[in-house]
Amino acid sequence: MRMRRRFSAVLTALALVGASQAWAVRTSLWTQDTVDDFLTGDVTGVTVTSDGQVQLGAAWDSVVTGLPEVAQIWCLARDSKGRVYFGTGDNGGIYRWTRGEGARLVWRTGASEITSIERS
């Protein structure tokens, strides 16, 4: 009987040790020193500057892809009703985005780029 208890205790201890190792995670370390190091990875939603800084990137891709004449959004402003106005590059348009309606051209300025916009 004593041998059987000892065997059960040893078996339980081995099972607990094995289970704790199954949930263990190994620490890993990597270094990214250059812009090329960042660019080999997934840079979705971020921008990597020429000096290697990572910044938030364009999140308006879905808006721009719905407007084939728009290549870039240069500036944004939001009014008190939650509408977002944005100035574009390559066609100099000012668009208004409203939740549920999407983006719509409100003024074609004739300029090549709109780089600053302010709500009044």
Residue pairs with C-beta under 8 A, 6 or more apart in sequence:
31 37
32 38
32 52
33 52
34 52
35 48
35 49
35 50
35 51
35 52
38 48
38 52
38 54
39 48
43 57
44 57
45 56
45 57
45 58
45 59
46 54
46 55
46 56
46 57
47 54
47 55
47 56
47 57
47 58
48 54
48 55
49 55
58 64
58 73
60 73
60 86
63 73
63 86
63 97
63 102
63 103
64 70
64 71
64 72
64 73
66 102
66 103
67 88
67 95
67 103
69 90
69 91
69 93
70 88
70 89
70 90
70 91
70 93
70 95
71 88
71 89
71 90
71 91
72 88
72 89
72 90
72 113
73 86
73 87
73 88
73 89
74 86
74 87
74 88
74 89
74 113
74 114
74 115
74 116
75 86
75 87
75 114
75 115
75 116
75 117
76 84
76 85
76 86
76 117
77 84
77 85
77 86
77 117
77 118
77 119
78 84
78 85
78 119
79 85
79 119
82 98
82 99
83 96
83 97
83 98
84 96
84 97
84 98
85 94
85 95
85 96
85 97
85 106
85 117
85 119
86 94
86 95
86 97
86 103
86 117
87 93
87 94
87 113
87 114
87 115
87 116
87 117
88 94
88 95
88 113
88 114
89 112
89 113
89 114
90 112
90 113
91 108
91 112
92 108
92 109
92 110
92 111
92 112
92 113
92 114
93 105
93 107
93 108
93 109
93 114
94 105
94 106
94 107
94 109
94 114
94 117
95 103
95 104
95 105
95 106
96 103
96 104
96 106
97 103
97 104
98 104
